[in-house]
């Protein structure tokens, strides 16, 4: 059986004076379906960079990544439809309501108006936020 996640020679360079060393250099990783992995290391080791690349949040500089049979380069939408990513930093706009945030992010990610309502309803139910859709982001608890 093919791996669920296959990473070959993954490299990420940031182009700034602060990052003289690459964030990732020639990472190889193979994770099969049902396997549990932990990524550990000191600050600056590239853990968050690796996760952000796998989640299609940022692009790699070099290397190949395949998730669930889809190539990271060229099949981002197929990967995103099968992947969840929860950043450790709160990322809703505090002045917008939950509903306004969801509509905003749906719009910038190209989710059409016809699909938005059903998808937003499902997300609100899944997250247990249906009763809080009019609450401003700044007024949500950390657990929410």
N, CA, C and O atoms as a MOPAC input file, in Angstrom:
PM7 MOZYME 1SCF
protein

 N      0.83600 1    -1.18400 1     0.00000 1
 C      0.00000 1     0.00000 1     0.00000 1
 C      0.88300 1     1.25100 1     0.00000 1
 O      1.87100 1     1.32600 1     0.73100 1
 N      0.51900 1     2.21000 1    -0.81500 1
 C      1.27500 1     3.46500 1    -0.91900 1
 C      1.14500 1     4.26900 1     0.37600 1
 O      0.10600 1     4.21700 1     1.03400 1
 N      2.18600 1     5.00700 1     0.74600 1
 C      2.12500 1     5.84600 1     1.95100 1
 C      1.04600 1     6.92100 1     1.81800 1
 O      0.74900 1     7.37900 1     0.71500 1
 N      0.46800 1     7.31500 1     2.94000 1
 C     -0.50100 1     8.40200 1     2.95000 1
 C      0.20800 1     9.74000 1     2.74500 1
 O     -0.30000 1    10.63000 1     2.06200 1
 N      1.39000 1     9.86300 1     3.34900 1
 C      2.22200 1    11.06300 1     3.18800 1
 C      3.61000 1    10.61000 1     2.76400 1
 O      4.23800 1     9.78600 1     3.42900 1
 N      4.07600 1    11.15500 1     1.65900 1
 C      5.41500 1    10.82700 1     1.15100 1
 C      6.15100 1    12.13900 1     0.88100 1
 O      5.70500 1    12.95500 1     0.07400 1
 N      7.27600 1    12.33200 1     1.55900 1
 C      8.07600 1    13.54700 1     1.42600 1
 C      9.46400 1    13.14100 1     0.95300 1
 O     10.10800 1    12.28700 1     1.56200 1
 N      9.92800 1    13.75700 1    -0.14300 1
 C     11.24200 1    13.42600 1    -0.70000 1
 C     12.06300 1    14.70100 1    -0.89800 1
 O     11.68300 1    15.59700 1    -1.65200 1
 N     13.18500 1    14.75600 1    -0.20800 1
 C     14.15300 1    15.84900 1    -0.37300 1
 C     13.51700 1    17.23300 1    -0.20600 1
 O     13.85400 1    18.16600 1    -0.93600 1
 N     12.61100 1    17.36000 1     0.74000 1
 C     11.89300 1    18.61900 1     0.96600 1
 C     12.83100 1    19.67200 1     1.55100 1
 O     13.51100 1    19.43800 1     2.55000 1
 N     12.84800 1    20.82300 1     0.91300 1
 C     13.69200 1    21.94400 1     1.34100 1
 C     12.86800 1    23.21700 1     1.33000 1
 O     12.03900 1    23.43400 1     0.44700 1
 N     13.11300 1    24.05700 1     2.33000 1
 C     12.45600 1    25.36600 1     2.38300 1
 C     13.47700 1    26.40700 1     2.79300 1
 O     14.09200 1    26.30600 1     3.85500 1
 N     13.65300 1    27.40900 1     1.94300 1
 C     14.50100 1    28.56200 1     2.23200 1
 C     13.59900 1    29.78000 1     2.33200 1
 O     12.74000 1    29.99600 1     1.47700 1
 N     13.79100 1    30.56500 1     3.36300 1
 C     13.10900 1    31.85600 1     3.45200 1
 C     14.07500 1    32.89900 1     2.92900 1
 O     15.27200 1    32.83500 1     3.20900 1
 N     13.57800 1    33.83900 1     2.18700 1
 C     14.42900 1    34.84500 1     1.56200 1
 C     14.41300 1    36.13200 1     2.37300 1
 O     13.74500 1    37.10200 1     2.01400 1
 N     15.15900 1    36.12400 1     3.47300 1
 C     15.30100 1    37.33400 1     4.26900 1
 C     16.65100 1    37.29400 1     4.97100 1
 O     17.28100 1    36.24100 1     5.06100 1
 N     17.08000 1    38.42400 1     5.45700 1
 C     18.36700 1    38.50100 1     6.14500 1
 C     18.34400 1    37.70700 1     7.45300 1
 O     19.39000 1    37.26000 1     7.92400 1
 N     17.15600 1    37.52900 1     8.04100 1
 C     17.03600 1    36.80900 1     9.32000 1
 C     17.29900 1    35.32300 1     9.18600 1
 O     17.76600 1    34.69800 1    10.13800 1
 N     17.01800 1    34.75000 1     8.05300 1
 C     17.12500 1    33.31100 1     7.87500 1
 C     18.30100 1    32.95300 1     6.96700 1
 O     18.12500 1    32.69500 1     5.77600 1
 N     19.49600 1    32.94100 1     7.54400 1
 C     20.68300 1    32.59300 1     6.76800 1
 C     20.70500 1    31.09300 1     6.47700 1
 O     21.18700 1    30.68300 1     5.42100 1
 N     20.19700 1    30.27300 1     7.38600 1
 C     20.14400 1    28.82900 1     7.20500 1
 C     18.77700 1    28.44300 1     6.64000 1
 O     17.79200 1    29.14200 1     6.88100 1
 N     18.70600 1    27.34700 1     5.89800 1
 C     17.39600 1    26.89400 1     5.40900 1
 C     16.51000 1    26.45300 1     6.57600 1
 O     17.00700 1    25.93900 1     7.57800 1
 N     15.22700 1    26.65200 1     6.44500 1
 C     14.29300 1    26.20600 1     7.48100 1
 C     14.17800 1    24.68900 1     7.45800 1
 O     14.04200 1    24.06000 1     8.50800 1
 N     14.23000 1    24.10000 1     6.27300 1
 C     14.23300 1    22.64600 1     6.08500 1
 C     15.25800 1    22.31300 1     5.02000 1
 O     15.40400 1    23.04800 1     4.04300 1
 N     15.96800 1    21.21300 1     5.20000 1
 C     16.97900 1    20.82800 1     4.22600 1
 C     16.90000 1    19.32400 1     3.96600 1
 O     17.24100 1    18.51800 1     4.83200 1
 N     16.44800 1    18.95800 1     2.77300 1
 C     16.41700 1    17.56500 1     2.30700 1
 C     15.71100 1    16.60500 1     3.27000 1
 O     16.26500 1    15.57500 1     3.65200 1
 N     14.48800 1    16.95600 1     3.65200 1
 C     13.69700 1    16.11600 1     4.55800 1
 C     13.06000 1    14.97300 1     3.76000 1
 O     12.49400 1    15.18900 1     2.68900 1
 N     13.16300 1    13.75900 1     4.29900 1
 C     12.51800 1    12.58600 1     3.72400 1
 C     11.63200 1    11.96900 1     4.80200 1
 O     12.04900 1    11.81100 1     5.95000 1
 N     10.41200 1    11.62500 1     4.42000 1
 C      9.44500 1    11.12700 1     5.39000 1
 C      8.41100 1    10.29000 1     4.67000 1
 O      7.94800 1    10.65800 1     3.59000 1
 N      8.04800 1     9.17000 1     5.26000 1
 C      7.00900 1     8.32100 1     4.69300 1
 C      6.10300 1     7.86200 1     5.82500 1
 O      6.55400 1     7.20700 1     6.76500 1
 N      4.81500 1     8.21000 1     5.73300 1
 C      3.84500 1     7.85400 1     6.77700 1
 C      2.70800 1     7.08400 1     6.12600 1
 O      2.05500 1     7.57100 1     5.20200 1
 N      2.48500 1     5.88700 1     6.61800 1
 C      1.40300 1     5.05900 1     6.10600 1
 C      0.08000 1     5.38000 1     6.77000 1
 O      0.03900 1     5.98300 1     7.84300 1
 N     -0.99100 1     4.97700 1     6.13200 1
 C     -2.32700 1     5.19800 1     6.68800 1
 C     -2.43900 1     4.49500 1     8.03600 1
 O     -2.04200 1     3.33800 1     8.17600 1
 N     -2.98000 1     5.20000 1     9.02600 1
 C     -3.17500 1     4.63700 1    10.35200 1
 C     -1.97000 1     4.76900 1    11.26200 1
 O     -2.06300 1     4.43800 1    12.44400 1
 N     -0.84100 1     5.24100 1    10.75200 1
 C      0.34400 1     5.42800 1    11.58400 1
 C      0.25700 1     6.76300 1    12.29900 1
 O     -0.30000 1     7.72400 1    11.76900 1
 N      0.80500 1     6.82100 1    13.49300 1
 C      0.81300 1     8.03700 1    14.29600 1
 C      2.25800 1     8.51300 1    14.43200 1
 O      3.13100 1     7.75200 1    14.84800 1
 N      2.50100 1     9.76100 1    14.08500 1
 C      3.83300 1    10.33700 1    14.17100 1
 C      3.80300 1    11.59600 1    15.00200 1
 O      2.77600 1    12.26700 1    15.10700 1
 N      4.93500 1    11.90900 1    15.58600 1
 C      5.11300 1    13.15700 1    16.31500 1
 C      6.34000 1    13.84000 1    15.73900 1
 O      7.34200 1    13.18700 1    15.44700 1
 N      6.26300 1    15.12500 1    15.58000 1
 C      7.39800 1    15.90100 1    15.08400 1
 C      7.91700 1    16.71200 1    16.25700 1
 O      7.22900 1    17.60300 1    16.75600 1
 N      9.12600 1    16.40600 1    16.69700 1
 C      9.70200 1    17.08900 1    17.84800 1
 C     11.05300 1    17.67800 1    17.47400 1
 O     11.72300 1    17.21600 1    16.55000 1
 N     11.42700 1    18.69700 1    18.20700 1
 C     12.71400 1    19.32600 1    17.97200 1
 C     12.76500 1    20.67900 1    18.66000 1
 O     11.74100 1    21.18000 1    19.12400 1
 N     13.93800 1    21.26700 1    18.72800 1
 C     14.07900 1    22.56800 1    19.38800 1
 C     13.45200 1    23.69600 1    18.56300 1
 O     13.11700 1    23.51800 1    17.39200 1
 N     13.30300 1    24.84500 1    19.19700 1
 C     12.81600 1    26.02800 1    18.48600 1
 C     13.67700 1    26.26300 1    17.25200 1
 O     14.90400 1    26.17800 1    17.30800 1
 N     13.02300 1    26.55800 1    16.14600 1
 C     13.75300 1    26.85600 1    14.91900 1
 C     14.16800 1    25.63500 1    14.11600 1
 O     14.87500 1    25.76700 1    13.11600 1
 N     13.73900 1    24.44400 1    14.53600 1
 C     14.14200 1    23.22800 1    13.82800 1
 C     13.37500 1    23.00800 1    12.52900 1
 O     13.79500 1    22.20700 1    11.69500 1
 N     12.25300 1    23.71000 1    12.34600 1
 C     11.48600 1    23.58300 1    11.11100 1
 C     10.18800 1    22.79600 1    11.25300 1
 O      9.56000 1    22.46600 1    10.24700 1
 N      9.77600 1    22.49000 1    12.47300 1
 C      8.54600 1    21.71500 1    12.69200 1
 C      7.32700 1    22.41500 1    12.10400 1
 O      6.56800 1    21.80900 1    11.34700 1
 N      7.13800 1    23.66500 1    12.44300 1
 C      5.98200 1    24.42000 1    11.95600 1
 C      6.06900 1    24.61300 1    10.45200 1
 O      5.05200 1    24.53600 1     9.76400 1
 N      7.25000 1    24.85800 1     9.93300 1
 C      7.43300 1    25.00600 1     8.48600 1
 C      7.01000 1    23.73400 1     7.77000 1
 O      6.31000 1    23.79800 1     6.76000 1
 N      7.42400 1    22.58200 1     8.28000 1
 C      7.04300 1    21.30700 1     7.67300 1
 C      5.52400 1    21.14200 1     7.66300 1
 O      4.94700 1    20.79100 1     6.63400 1
 N      4.88200 1    21.38900 1     8.78800 1
 C      3.42200 1    21.24400 1     8.87100 1
 C      2.73500 1    22.22800 1     7.92900 1
 O      1.76400 1    21.86600 1     7.26500 1
 N      3.21400 1    23.44700 1     7.86000 1
 C      2.60400 1    24.44600 1     6.97300 1
 C      2.74300 1    24.05100 1     5.50600 1
 O      1.83600 1    24.30300 1     4.71300 1
 N      3.84700 1    23.44600 1     5.14100 1
 C      4.01100 1    22.97400 1     3.76200 1
 C      3.03800 1    21.83400 1     3.49900 1
 O      2.34300 1    21.83300 1     2.48300 1
 N      2.98300 1    20.86000 1     4.40800 1
 C      2.07200 1    19.72600 1     4.22800 1
 C      0.61200 1    20.17900 1     4.15300 1
 O     -0.19600 1    19.58000 1     3.44300 1
 N      0.28600 1    21.23600 1     4.88800 1
 C     -1.09000 1    21.75600 1     4.90600 1
 C     -1.36000 1    22.71700 1     3.75700 1
 O     -2.44500 1    23.29300 1     3.69300 1
 N     -0.42100 1    22.90600 1     2.86000 1
 C     -0.52500 1    23.78100 1     1.68200 1
 C     -0.66800 1    25.25400 1     2.04400 1
 O     -1.21300 1    26.03700 1     1.26500 1
 N     -0.18400 1    25.63300 1     3.21900 1
 C     -0.24500 1    27.02900 1     3.64200 1
 C      0.90800 1    27.81900 1     3.02500 1
 O      0.74000 1    28.97900 1     2.64900 1
 N      2.07800 1    27.18800 1     2.92400 1
 C      3.23600 1    27.80600 1     2.27300 1
 C      3.80500 1    26.79800 1     1.27100 1
 O      3.53000 1    25.60100 1     1.35200 1
 N      4.59300 1    27.29800 1     0.33700 1
 C      5.19000 1    26.44000 1    -0.68900 1
 C      6.61500 1    26.06700 1    -0.32000 1
 O      7.33700 1    26.84900 1     0.29700 1
 N      7.00300 1    24.87400 1    -0.70400 1
 C      8.37600 1    24.44200 1    -0.49800 1
 C      9.27300 1    25.09700 1    -1.54400 1
 O      8.80000 1    25.54600 1    -2.58800 1
 N     10.57400 1    25.14500 1    -1.25200 1
 C     11.55600 1    25.64200 1    -2.20400 1
 C     11.93100 1    24.54800 1    -3.18800 1
 O     12.08600 1    24.79900 1    -4.38300 1
 N     12.07600 1    23.31900 1    -2.67000 1
 C     12.44700 1    22.17500 1    -3.51000 1
 C     11.91800 1    20.90300 1    -2.86700 1
 O     11.51600 1    20.89500 1    -1.70300 1
 N     11.92500 1    19.83900 1    -3.64000 1
 C     11.49900 1    18.54400 1    -3.14300 1
 C     10.09300 1    18.19700 1    -3.59100 1
 O      9.38700 1    19.00900 1    -4.19000 1
 N      9.70600 1    16.96900 1    -3.28500 1
 C      8.39400 1    16.46900 1    -3.67800 1
 C      7.58900 1    16.06700 1    -2.44900 1
 O      8.12600 1    15.52400 1    -1.48400 1
 N      6.29100 1    16.34500 1    -2.50800 1
 C      5.38100 1    15.94300 1    -1.44200 1
 C      4.13900 1    15.35600 1    -2.08500 1
 O      3.56400 1    15.93700 1    -3.00500 1
 N      3.73400 1    14.19800 1    -1.58800 1
 C      2.49500 1    13.57300 1    -2.02700 1
 C      1.66400 1    13.25100 1    -0.79300 1
 O      2.14500 1    12.61200 1     0.14300 1
 N      0.41400 1    13.69700 1    -0.80100 1
 C     -0.52000 1    13.43200 1     0.28500 1
 C     -1.75600 1    12.76100 1    -0.28500 1
 O     -2.39400 1    13.28900 1    -1.19500 1
 N     -2.09000 1    11.60000 1     0.25000 1
 C     -3.28500 1    10.85000 1    -0.17200 1
 C     -3.31600 1    10.65200 1    -1.68600 1
 O     -4.38800 1    10.66100 1    -2.29100 1
 N     -2.15000 1    10.47300 1    -2.29700 1
 C     -2.06800 1    10.22400 1    -3.73000 1
 C     -2.04500 1    11.47000 1    -4.59200 1
 O     -2.02800 1    11.36800 1    -5.81900 1
 N     -2.04300 1    12.64400 1    -3.97900 1
 C     -2.04200 1    13.90300 1    -4.72900 1
 C     -0.72000 1    14.62600 1    -4.54100 1
 O     -0.14800 1    14.62700 1    -3.45000 1
 N     -0.23900 1    15.24100 1    -5.61500 1
 C      1.01000 1    15.98900 1    -5.59500 1
 C      0.77500 1    17.37600 1    -5.02500 1
 O     -0.19300 1    18.04700 1    -5.38200 1
 N      1.67200 1    17.80700 1    -4.13200 1
 C      1.56200 1    19.13400 1    -3.53700 1
 C      1.62700 1    20.22000 1    -4.60700 1
 O      0.92800 1    21.22900 1    -4.51500 1
 N      2.44700 1    20.01700 1    -5.59800 1
 C      2.52800 1    20.97800 1    -6.69700 1
 C      1.48400 1    20.61100 1    -7.74000 1
 O      1.62500 1    19.60900 1    -8.44100 1
 N      0.44600 1    21.41300 1    -7.84300 1
 C     -0.53900 1    21.22200 1    -8.89200 1
 C     -1.84900 1    20.60700 1    -8.46000 1
 O     -2.81900 1    20.66700 1    -9.21500 1
 N     -1.92400 1    20.01300 1    -7.27100 1
 C     -3.16400 1    19.38900 1    -6.82500 1
 C     -3.55300 1    19.86100 1    -5.42100 1
 O     -4.04400 1    19.08400 1    -4.60200 1
 N     -3.32300 1    21.14100 1    -5.16800 1
 C     -3.56800 1    21.72400 1    -3.85100 1
 C     -5.02900 1    21.59200 1    -3.43500 1
 O     -5.30900 1    21.24700 1    -2.28700 1
 N     -5.95400 1    21.85700 1    -4.33400 1
 C     -7.38200 1    21.79700 1    -3.97100 1
 C     -7.80200 1    20.39400 1    -3.55300 1
 O     -8.59400 1    20.23700 1    -2.62400 1
 N     -7.28000 1    19.37500 1    -4.22600 1
 C     -7.60100 1    18.00000 1    -3.86400 1
 C     -7.05400 1    17.67300 1    -2.47600 1
 O     -7.70300 1    16.97400 1    -1.69800 1
 N     -5.86800 1    18.17700 1    -2.17000 1
 C     -5.27500 1    17.95200 1    -0.84600 1
 C     -6.07200 1    18.69300 1     0.21600 1
 O     -6.40300 1    18.11600 1     1.25200 1
 N     -6.37900 1    19.94800 1    -0.02100 1
 C     -7.10200 1    20.74400 1     0.98300 1
 C     -8.47300 1    20.16900 1     1.30300 1
 O     -8.95900 1    20.31800 1     2.42500 1
 N     -9.10200 1    19.51700 1     0.33700 1
 C    -10.41700 1    18.94200 1     0.59800 1
 C    -10.33800 1    17.70200 1     1.48500 1
 O    -11.36500 1    17.21300 1     1.95400 1
 N     -9.13000 1    17.18900 1     1.71900 1
 C     -8.94400 1    15.98000 1     2.52100 1
 C     -8.14200 1    16.21900 1     3.79400 1
 O     -7.86800 1    15.28000 1     4.54100 1
 N     -7.77000 1    17.45600 1     4.04300 1
 C     -6.82600 1    17.76200 1     5.10100 1
 C     -7.37900 1    18.83700 1     6.01900 1
 O     -8.01500 1    19.78500 1     5.55700 1
 N     -7.14600 1    18.69700 1     7.29800 1
 C     -7.48800 1    19.73700 1     8.26400 1
 C     -6.21700 1    20.30900 1     8.85800 1
 O     -5.24700 1    19.58200 1     9.07200 1
 N     -6.21400 1    21.58600 1     9.12400 1
 C     -5.03800 1    22.25100 1     9.69800 1
 C     -5.51100 1    23.21000 1    10.76400 1
 O     -6.31200 1    24.10300 1    10.48600 1
 N     -5.02100 1    23.03500 1    11.99700 1
 C     -5.38000 1    23.91100 1    13.10000 1
 C     -4.11900 1    24.60500 1    13.58700 1
 O     -3.32800 1    24.00500 1    14.31500 1
 N     -3.91300 1    25.87400 1    13.19200 1
 C     -2.71900 1    26.58400 1    13.65100 1
 C     -2.80700 1    26.84700 1    15.15100 1
 O     -3.90100 1    26.89700 1    15.71400 1
 N     -1.66200 1    27.01200 1    15.79100 1
 C     -1.67600 1    27.24100 1    17.22600 1
 C     -1.96500 1    28.69700 1    17.57200 1
 O     -2.14400 1    29.02200 1    18.74600 1
 N     -2.01400 1    29.55800 1    16.59800 1
 C     -2.31400 1    30.97000 1    16.82300 1
 C     -3.75000 1    31.24700 1    16.40800 1
 O     -4.18000 1    30.80900 1    15.34000 1
 N     -4.49400 1    31.96500 1    17.23400 1
 C     -5.86700 1    32.34100 1    16.92300 1
 C     -5.84900 1    33.19800 1    15.66800 1
 O     -5.12400 1    34.19100 1    15.60500 1
 N     -6.64700 1    32.82100 1    14.66400 1
 C     -6.50600 1    33.51400 1    13.38400 1
 C     -7.80800 1    34.09300 1    12.82900 1
 O     -7.89000 1    34.36600 1    11.63100 1
 N     -8.82100 1    34.28600 1    13.66600 1
 C    -10.01900 1    34.97600 1    13.20100 1
 C     -9.81700 1    36.47800 1    13.37300 1
 O     -9.09200 1    36.93000 1    14.25900 1
 N    -10.47000 1    37.22800 1    12.51400 1
 C    -10.42500 1    38.67500 1    12.68100 1
 C    -11.30200 1    39.04200 1    13.86900 1
 O    -12.48900 1    38.71300 1    13.88100 1
 N    -10.74000 1    39.71900 1    14.86900 1
 C    -11.47100 1    39.97900 1    16.11000 1
 C    -12.69100 1    40.87400 1    15.94900 1
 O    -13.64500 1    40.74800 1    16.71600 1
 N    -12.68400 1    41.77700 1    14.96800 1
 C    -13.80200 1    42.70200 1    14.78200 1
 C    -14.95200 1    42.10800 1    13.97400 1
 O    -16.03600 1    42.68900 1    13.92200 1
 N    -14.72700 1    40.95900 1    13.34700 1
 C    -15.76600 1    40.30900 1    12.55400 1
 C    -16.45200 1    39.23100 1    13.38000 1
 O    -15.84900 1    38.65400 1    14.28500 1
 N    -17.71400 1    38.96200 1    13.06500 1
 C    -18.41300 1    37.86500 1    13.72100 1
 C    -17.89000 1    36.53900 1    13.17200 1
 O    -17.17200 1    36.50700 1    12.17300 1
 N    -18.25600 1    35.46300 1    13.83100 1
 C    -17.87900 1    34.13900 1    13.35100 1
 C    -18.35700 1    33.96100 1    11.91000 1
 O    -17.60200 1    33.50500 1    11.05200 1
 N    -19.61300 1    34.32400 1    11.65100 1
 C    -20.18500 1    34.18500 1    10.30800 1
 C    -19.43400 1    35.04400 1     9.29900 1
 O    -19.14200 1    34.58600 1     8.19400 1
 N    -19.11900 1    36.27700 1     9.66100 1
 C    -18.38300 1    37.16400 1     8.74700 1
 C    -16.99300 1    36.60200 1     8.44800 1
 O    -16.52900 1    36.67800 1     7.31000 1
 N    -16.33000 1    36.04400 1     9.44800 1
 C    -15.02800 1    35.41800 1     9.23400 1
 C    -15.15000 1    34.25000 1     8.27500 1
 O    -14.34800 1    34.12800 1     7.34900 1
 N    -16.13900 1    33.38800 1     8.47900 1
 C    -16.31100 1    32.23300 1     7.60400 1
 C    -16.60100 1    32.65500 1     6.16700 1
 O    -16.04600 1    32.07900 1     5.23100 1
 N    -17.45500 1    33.64300 1     5.98300 1
 C    -17.76200 1    34.12500 1     4.63300 1
 C    -16.52900 1    34.76800 1     3.97600 1
 O    -16.26900 1    34.56900 1     2.78900 1
 N    -15.78700 1    35.53100 1     4.76300 1
 C    -14.57300 1    36.17100 1     4.24000 1
 C    -13.58700 1    35.11200 1     3.75400 1
 O    -13.09800 1    35.19000 1     2.62700 1
 N    -13.29000 1    34.11900 1     4.60500 1
 C    -12.30800 1    33.10400 1     4.22100 1
 C    -12.82500 1    32.21800 1     3.09400 1
 O    -12.03800 1    31.75200 1     2.27000 1
 N    -14.11900 1    31.98100 1     3.04400 1
 C    -14.68700 1    31.23100 1     1.91700 1
 C    -14.47200 1    32.01800 1     0.62600 1
 O    -14.08200 1    31.45600 1    -0.39800 1
 N    -14.72800 1    33.31200 1     0.68600 1
 C    -14.58200 1    34.15800 1    -0.50200 1
 C    -13.13700 1    34.18800 1    -1.00100 1
 O    -12.89100 1    33.99700 1    -2.19200 1
 N    -12.17900 1    34.42700 1    -0.09800 1
 C    -10.77900 1    34.53300 1    -0.56400 1
 C    -10.21800 1    33.17800 1    -1.00900 1
 O     -9.21000 1    33.12000 1    -1.71300 1
 N    -10.88000 1    32.08700 1    -0.59200 1
 C    -10.45000 1    30.76100 1    -1.04600 1
 C    -11.26100 1    30.27000 1    -2.23000 1
 O    -11.16000 1    29.10500 1    -2.61600 1
 N    -12.06800 1    31.15600 1    -2.81200 1
 C    -12.77200 1    30.83500 1    -4.04100 1
 C    -13.95900 1    29.90200 1    -3.88600 1
 O    -14.35700 1    29.25000 1    -4.85200 1
 N    -14.53200 1    29.82200 1    -2.69100 1
 C    -15.71600 1    28.98400 1    -2.47900 1
 C    -16.92300 1    29.76500 1    -2.98600 1
 O    -17.23300 1    30.84300 1    -2.47900 1
 N    -17.58800 1    29.22500 1    -3.97200 1
 C    -18.72200 1    29.90400 1    -4.59500 1
 C    -19.89600 1    30.09100 1    -3.64900 1
 O    -20.04900 1    29.36000 1    -2.67000 1
 N    -20.71300 1    31.07500 1    -3.95500 1
 C    -21.86000 1    31.41200 1    -3.10200 1
 C    -22.79900 1    30.23600 1    -2.89800 1
 O    -23.35200 1    30.06800 1    -1.81100 1
 N    -22.98700 1    29.42000 1    -3.92800 1
 C    -23.90100 1    28.27800 1    -3.81300 1
 C    -23.39800 1    27.24900 1    -2.80600 1
 O    -24.19400 1    26.60900 1    -2.11700 1
 N    -22.10500 1    27.09200 1    -2.72100 1
 C    -21.51200 1    26.09000 1    -1.82800 1
 C    -21.33900 1    26.63700 1    -0.40900 1
 O    -21.36600 1    25.87800 1     0.56000 1
 N    -21.16300 1    27.94900 1    -0.29000 1
 C    -20.85000 1    28.56300 1     1.00000 1
 C    -21.85300 1    28.23000 1     2.09400 1
 O    -21.45700 1    27.80000 1     3.17700 1
 N    -23.13500 1    28.41900 1     1.83500 1
 C    -24.12800 1    28.24800 1     2.90100 1
 C    -24.09700 1    26.85500 1     3.50300 1
 O    -24.06700 1    26.71300 1     4.72600 1
 N    -24.10300 1    25.83100 1     2.67200 1
 C    -24.08500 1    24.45900 1     3.18300 1
 C    -22.78100 1    24.16800 1     3.90800 1
 O    -22.78600 1    23.54100 1     4.96700 1
 N    -21.66100 1    24.61900 1     3.34500 1
 C    -20.36300 1    24.34500 1     3.96700 1
 C    -20.24000 1    25.06700 1     5.30100 1
 O    -19.74300 1    24.49600 1     6.27100 1
 N    -20.68400 1    26.30800 1     5.35600 1
 C    -20.61700 1    27.07500 1     6.59900 1
 C    -21.51500 1    26.44500 1     7.65900 1
 O    -21.11800 1    26.33400 1     8.81900 1
 N    -22.70300 1    26.03900 1     7.27600 1
 C    -23.60400 1    25.38000 1     8.23300 1
 C    -22.95100 1    24.12400 1     8.80700 1
 O    -23.00700 1    23.89100 1    10.01500 1
 N    -22.33400 1    23.31600 1     7.94700 1
 C    -21.64500 1    22.10300 1     8.40700 1
 C    -20.48900 1    22.43700 1     9.34100 1
 O    -20.30000 1    21.77400 1    10.36100 1
 N    -19.71600 1    23.46200 1     8.99600 1
 C    -18.58500 1    23.84400 1     9.83300 1
 C    -19.03800 1    24.34500 1    11.19600 1
 O    -18.43900 1    23.99700 1    12.21300 1
 N    -20.08300 1    25.15300 1    11.22600 1
 C    -20.59800 1    25.66600 1    12.50100 1
 C    -21.08300 1    24.53000 1    13.39200 1
 O    -20.81800 1    24.52600 1    14.59400 1
 N    -21.78600 1    23.57400 1    12.81400 1
 C    -22.26000 1    22.41800 1    13.58300 1
 C    -21.08400 1    21.58200 1    14.07300 1
 O    -21.03500 1    21.19600 1    15.24100 1
 N    -20.14600 1    21.30400 1    13.18700 1
 C    -18.98400 1    20.48500 1    13.53100 1
 C    -18.20000 1    21.10700 1    14.68800 1
 O    -17.77400 1    20.40400 1    15.60400 1
 N    -18.01300 1    22.42500 1    14.64300 1
 C    -17.22500 1    23.12200 1    15.66000 1
 C    -18.04000 1    23.48200 1    16.89500 1
 O    -17.49200 1    23.99900 1    17.86800 1
 N    -19.34100 1    23.21500 1    16.86700 1
 C    -20.18500 1    23.56400 1    18.00300 1
 C    -20.38200 1    25.06000 1    18.15500 1
 O    -20.58500 1    25.55500 1    19.26400 1
 N    -20.32300 1    25.78200 1    17.04300 1
 C    -20.42900 1    27.24300 1    17.08700 1
 C    -21.71300 1    27.78100 1    16.45300 1
 O    -21.84000 1    28.98800 1    16.24600 1
 N    -22.65400 1    26.90700 1    16.14800 1
 C    -23.88000 1    27.36100 1    15.48500 1
 C    -24.60000 1    28.43800 1    16.30100 1
 O    -25.16400 1    29.37300 1    15.73100 1
 N    -24.58400 1    28.31200 1    17.61500 1
 C    -25.26000 1    29.30300 1    18.46500 1
 C    -24.44200 1    30.57500 1    18.65300 1
 O    -24.91100 1    31.52900 1    19.27400 1
 N    -23.22100 1    30.59400 1    18.12100 1
 C    -22.32900 1    31.72600 1    18.32900 1
 C    -21.93300 1    32.40600 1    17.01900 1
 O    -20.94900 1    33.14500 1    16.98400 1
 N    -22.68000 1    32.16900 1    15.95000 1
 C    -22.29000 1    32.69100 1    14.63300 1
 C    -22.29500 1    34.21300 1    14.57000 1
 O    -21.63800 1    34.79100 1    13.70400 1
 N    -23.02600 1    34.87800 1    15.47400 1
 C    -23.05400 1    36.34400 1    15.48400 1
 C    -22.11900 1    36.95100 1    16.52600 1
 O    -22.10000 1    38.16800 1    16.71200 1
 N    -21.35000 1    36.11200 1    17.20100 1
 C    -20.41000 1    36.59900 1    18.20700 1
 C    -19.12300 1    37.04500 1    17.51200 1
 O    -18.64300 1    36.38200 1    16.59300 1
 N    -18.58400 1    38.15000 1    17.95100 1
 C    -17.33500 1    38.66300 1    17.38700 1
 C    -16.17600 1    37.74000 1    17.77700 1
 O    -16.17100 1    37.13500 1    18.84900 1
 N    -15.19400 1    37.65100 1    16.87200 1
 C    -14.04800 1    36.79400 1    17.11300 1
 C    -13.35400 1    37.06400 1    18.42500 1
 O    -12.91700 1    36.13300 1    19.10100 1
 N    -13.24700 1    38.32700 1    18.79300 1
 C    -12.55200 1    38.68700 1    20.03900 1
 C    -13.28700 1    38.19700 1    21.27300 1
 O    -12.70200 1    38.12200 1    22.35300 1
 N    -14.57200 1    37.85900 1    21.12600 1
 C    -15.36700 1    37.44200 1    22.26800 1
 C    -15.52200 1    35.92200 1    22.37500 1
 O    -16.31200 1    35.43600 1    23.18400 1
 N    -14.78400 1    35.18500 1    21.57700 1
 C    -14.79400 1    33.73500 1    21.67300 1
 C    -13.75900 1    33.28000 1    22.68500 1
 O    -12.70600 1    33.90000 1    22.83400 1
 N    -14.06300 1    32.19800 1    23.37700 1
 C    -13.07400 1    31.63400 1    24.30100 1
 C    -12.02300 1    30.87200 1    23.48700 1
 O    -12.23300 1    30.58700 1    22.30800 1
 N    -10.90900 1    30.54800 1    24.11300 1
 C     -9.86200 1    29.78700 1    23.43500 1
 C    -10.35100 1    28.43900 1    22.95100 1
 O     -9.94900 1    27.98200 1    21.88100 1
 N    -11.21500 1    27.79300 1    23.72500 1
 C    -11.76800 1    26.50300 1    23.34200 1
 C    -12.69100 1    26.57300 1    22.15300 1
 O    -12.83600 1    25.60500 1    21.40700 1
 N    -13.31200 1    27.71600 1    21.98000 1
 C    -14.22700 1    27.88400 1    20.84400 1
 C    -13.43800 1    28.00400 1    19.56100 1
 O    -14.02300 1    28.15100 1    18.48800 1

